[in-house]
Amino acid sequence: MVRMTKLSIAASVFALFLGCSSDDGTVNDGNRSGTSLTKAEINKCVEKGGVVTRGLSGEVCATATGEGDKSCTSNNQCEGSCLADVGELNNVGQCTSIEPFFGCYSTYENGVETAIVCVD
């Protein structure tokens, strides 16, 4: 149940950060500053199956990891991060389904839960 909730939250956070493409190929939601990807960078992102998304620091290419259902105990076992099940005692997490992964979360490193970080 916790894993499904995390996946739902991840999908919601991912959807919130999707930008709109303008005529010149840059992505801009009109409300945030930061770096913008060039049209060539956007095309490269899309070609590799990514989606251009915007965090507080600007645009990035978010790609699926294909590991959203993979169990883990350390970040090095995942293409992205090993999300901790906060409060769980088994020290087994789940790999992120997208990279970069936005939001506030804790990860596992060598079976030990790390401090909560916020990535945007």
Secondary structure as UniProt FT lines:
FT   HELIX           2..16
FT   TURN            23..24
FT   HELIX           39..47
FT   TURN            48..49
FT   STRAND          51..55
FT   TURN            56..57
FT   STRAND          58..64
FT   TURN            68..69
FT   STRAND          71..72
FT   HELIX           75..77
FT   STRAND          82..83
FT   TURN            86..87
FT   STRAND          93..95
FT   STRAND          98..99
FT   STRAND          103..105
FT   STRAND          107..109
FT   TURN            110..111
FT   STRAND          112..113
FT   STRAND          117..119
//
